[in-house]
């Protein structure tokens, strides 16, 4: 969702850099054009120029022209919690924007949440490959069972978040 300086971001940027033409002398693309090639687009809800990899940092980042910030207006959480629900909605919106802007893409790479996978496959009926990179960034949402160890008991808020997320996932599975 956010393009920061973590391992998942590094993976996505390495995939993106692999599709670019080789760099020419002086750090510019071989075409000497700062315009995106149209071959890659990176969608995110947030990219801070002070907290990101050099490759995406404007204006000189090699991938900077390929980064599209969408959905930053969607809140990260609601007043009483709902972080997971808001994250799922933000991911769904990013997926919608990417599919709308690039309906003929050859592959979609999704990170953090699989919310967009059934949306791409069933709603957009994309013929592209869909790669979902799964890791465990939200340890605080499941802090009562992290790594199989019993931790502090789950609060009502955490139980509510897990329950609402499960219902939302069930809804998405029903759509597929």
Order of alpha helices (4+ residues) and beta strands (2+ residues): alpha-beta-beta-alpha-beta-alpha-beta-alpha
